[in-house]
Amino acid sequence: MSATFDSTVANADDQKGNNGGIGQTQPTKLAAVKNYRGFVAGVFSGIAKLSVGHPFDTIKVRMQTAEHGRFHGPLDCVLQTVRKEGASGFYKGATPPLLGWMAMDSLMLGSLTIYRQLLLENVWTNPTFVGEETIKKNTLPSFGHGLAGIGAGTTVSFIAAPVEHVKARLQIQYAAKKADRLYSGPIDCTKKILKYHGIRGLWHGLYSTLIFRSFFFFWWGSYDLFSKWFGKHTSLSTPAINFWAGGLSAQVFWLTTYPTDVVKQRIMTDPLGGGLKDGTPRFPRWKDAVRAVYQEGGYRAFWRGFVPCFLRAFPANAAALVAFEGVMRSLSD
């Protein structure tokens, strides 16, 4: 979910000119993007995002899924993790997202570009849907960026679901010794799920992932709004605009979608049963997980673990931006 896409397809004049800010690129320029650069840069973006963000994510997932009373708060969760598992406990389940984010960022940015082009060429420059003044602007409005975000979120969900599923199951293994855990690592987890539950088992939680990532509408829509505002009202450089717009839009995203993430994590960490012998499944349907969360603590239960998530959003995406932009510039030389 890189927030750095627009700076790779537009030059500084496009981003801070009369066209209204970052993201208002022409189809011809979008088509000129060298895909291999985005793919390579996405690897480093994923590494940076994981290094900074995964410890926060581990605390978030544990707060979301632990039985009531296990942790008194995020700080207590951090202290218990350090005391019982050491620093390495924060990076449990790190391998799946590290490998998966390379593919996910590539698919996300590529599909986002395509959806933006399709919307611009078939809706916002089509006289059937818009007026002449809109056609003359030849730019995609923030609402259009949000719609493209929904399309990209839906597309990437089919890769994200199994990656996040395996990651979540590894993150809630509290035993310090591998011998005491059900899964020794991501490969072992994947093999066991496939053995006893097949492909469908590995993609357990796909529906909840699609719901969660539909909120990319707010991420990419607000990213464009913030970019325009900074471009018009500040003298910030293009990288600085990307930094602040990316970080702030990530905060907007999590403020709007966090309850759906709680439900998604509950479903992904729900016992699968059968040959795994990991317990009895509790949530056969999405609404069953919603009902269970609400019964635990009302509306407040949907915000468990929000603090580490919110704290993670800005620095993780800022780190990803710095890495992504640096690699993109070096490959452009």
N, C-alpha and C positions, 0 to 999 in steps of 0.2 A: 504494500500500500504506500508506495513511495509518493511523497508530495512534491517531487522535484521535476516532474515530467515536462512542464511547459518551458523551462529554461533550456531544454535540450532541442527544442524545435523552433525556437525563435531567437533572434538576436536582440541586443539591448535596445535598439531603436524600436523594435516591435513591442517590447515589453514595457517601455516607459515613453511612449509617444502619444500621438493623438488618437490612436486606435482604442484607447480605453484600458490598457494594462496587459498584464501577463495573460497568456492563453488566447489572445485574439489573433491567432495566426491564420494565414491563408492556406487553402488546401494544397497549393503547389509547394509551399514550404514544408507542410506536414509530410507530403509525399517524398520529400528529399532527405528525410532522416535516414541515416545509415543504421540499420537495425543491429548490426554487429556491435556497434559502440554502446548502444543501450543495454545489450545483453551482457557485455563484459563489465560495464559500469554497475549493472544491477547486482553482480556477484559481490563487489566491494560494498555496495549499499546494503546488501543483506548481512554481510559480516559486521558492518558497523552498527546496524540496527539491532542485531542479535547481541553483540557485546555490551551495548548500553542498555537495551531494553529487556533482555530475557530475565534478569533477576527480578525486575519489577513484575514481569508477567507471571513468574512462578509464584510470587506472593499473592498476586491477584487471583490466580486460579485456585490456590489453596484456601484463600479467604472465601471464595465463591462456593467451594465444594465441601469444605470440612464440616463435620457434624457440629451442631450448635454447642458452643462453650469450649471448643478445642483451643481457640485463640481468642484473646481478649481484645485484639486489634492488630493492625498491620505491623506495628513495632514489635509486639509480642510474637507474631509469626516470624519476623526476621530473626529475633533473638533465639527462638526455639530452633529454627533452621540452622543457625550458626553453631549453636551448642550441641545439637545432636548429629548434624551431618557435615558441618564444616562449610567453607565457602563454596565447595563444589555442589552443594545441595541446591544452590540458586540456579545452577545450569543443568539440572536434570531435564531431559527432554529437549535439549538444545540442538541436537543433530538434525531431527526432522525439519524444523523451521530453517536451519542454516542451509540445508540442501534445497528445501522447498521454496524458500523466498527467491532464489535465483530464477526458478521457473515461474513463480507467481508474479514477480515484478516484471519479467519479460512479457508474460501474457497480459498482465494488467495494463502496462503502458502501451503495448501494441494494440490491444482491443480498444482501449480508451481513445487512441488516435483514430481508429476506424470508425467508432461510434460518433466521434465529434465530426469527422468528415461527412458521414452519412446524414447526420442531423443538419449540418450546415448546407450541404448541397441539395438535400431533398425536402427540407422544411423551411429553414430560415433564409434561403435564397430562392424559394419557390413561390411564385405569385398566387398559387392556389391557396396557400396558408398565410402568407404575410403580405404587407403592403410594400409599395415601392421604396419608401424611406428605409425600411428594414433591409430590403434587398441591397440598397446602395451601401449600407454599412459593411456588408459582407463579413460580418463577425458573428460568432456564436455567443448569445447572452449567457448570463450566469445560470439561468434555468436550464438552458441547453447543456451546459457543462454538468449540471446535476443529473440530467437524464442520461448523459453518456456515462456518468459514474455508476448509475444503476446497471446499465448494460455491462460495463467492465466488471462490476462486483458480481453479477450473475455468472459471467463467463469464468472468472477466476475461482469461483466457489467450488467448481468441480475438481480443481487441484488442491485448493485450500482445505476442503473437508477432511480427506484422509490424513493430510499432514498435521492439521490441528487436532484430529482425533488421537493419533498416536502420541503427539506431544502432551496432550492433557492427561492421558493415562499414565505416562511416565512421571509427570509432575506431581501426581498425588500419591506416589509411592514414598512413604515416609521412612522406610527402613534404611539405615545407613549402609548396611552390608548388602551387596548384590544377591547373595545367596538367600536372603530373606525376602526378596522381591518376587512378584509374579513374573515380571518381565526384566530381563537382564539388560535390555537396551532397545533401541528403535527397531532393529532388524528382527530381534526375537519377538517383540510385540506384534509387528506386522505379520510374521509367519504364523504366530499362534491365532491371531484373529482370522486370518485367511483359512487356516486349517479347520477351525471349528465353525466359522460363520461366513466364509466365502467373501466375494467382492462386496456384497451388500453390507456385510459386517464392517469391512474396512471403511466404507462410505457412510457408516452410522453417524447421523447428525447432519446429513447434507441439507435436509429441509430447513433446519434451524440455521445453518450457515447461509443459505440463500436469503432468509429473512434478515439476518444480521447484516449481510453485505448489501442489501438493498438500501441501507442508510448511507451508502457512498454518495447518494444524492446530496446530502448535507456536506460531506467532505469536499467534493469537487466543486459544488456550487459556491460554498463559502470561500474556498481557495481562490476562485476567480474574483469574488467580491473583495476580499482582503487585498488581493494583488492590485486591483483597480484603485482601491482607496490609497494604498501606499504609493502607487505610481503617480497619483494626482496630487496628493497632499504632503508628500515628503520628498527629500532629496536623497533618499537611500539608493545605494547601488542595486543593480539587478540581483546579485547573489544575496544581498541583505533582504531584499523584498521576498525572494524565494524562501529565505530562512524564516522570517516572521510570518509570512502568509501560510507556509507549510505547517509551522508549529501551532499557530492559532486555529487553523482549519482542522487540525487533528483534535484539538480540544473540543471544537464544536461537534465533530463526529462522535466522540465518546460521550458527550453530554446528551446527545440525542439517542444513541443506540445502546448505551450500557446495559439496561435491563434485558435486552434481547441477547446480549453476550452472556449474562448470568444464566439464562435459560439454556443457551447453547452449551455452555460448559457442563451444566448438570446432565444434559442428555449425553454428551460425549464421555462423561465419566461414570455414567450409569452402568451397573453390571450387565454384561452381555449374556451371562448364564451359559447353559449347555456344557460342552466339553471343557470350557475354560475354568469352570467351577469358581467363578469370581463373585457369585452371589445371585440374587434373583432380580431380574429387570424390574424397574419401578415406573418407567416412563415410556409406554408404548406409543404415545402421541405427544406432540408438542404441547398441547394444552394441559396435559397431565403434569408436565414439568412446571408450567406456569402456575398451576393450582398448588403444587407442592411448595414452591418457593413462597407464594403468598401466605400459605398456612403457617409457615415457619416464623413469619414476622411482619406480615402485611406488606405495604409498599416499600418499607425500609429494607426488606430482605432483598429486593431487586438491586440494591446499591451496595451490597457487601463487596468489599475489595476495591471500591471505586478509587480510594486515595492513591494506592500504588499505581493503578492504571492511569489516573490523571497525571500523576507526577512523571510517569514514563513517557507519555505521548509526545510532549514537546522535545525533550532531549534526544529521544530515540530517532525521531524524524529529522531533527536538526543534524545529528551525527550522520544519518543516511544521506542527507542533502550534501553535506561537506564532502563525503566520500564519493558520491555519485557525480557531483559537479567537477571535482578534482580529476577524476578518471576521464570524464568526458572531455575536459579541456586538454588533458595530456594526449588523448587519442586524436584530437583535432589538429594538433601541431604538426 
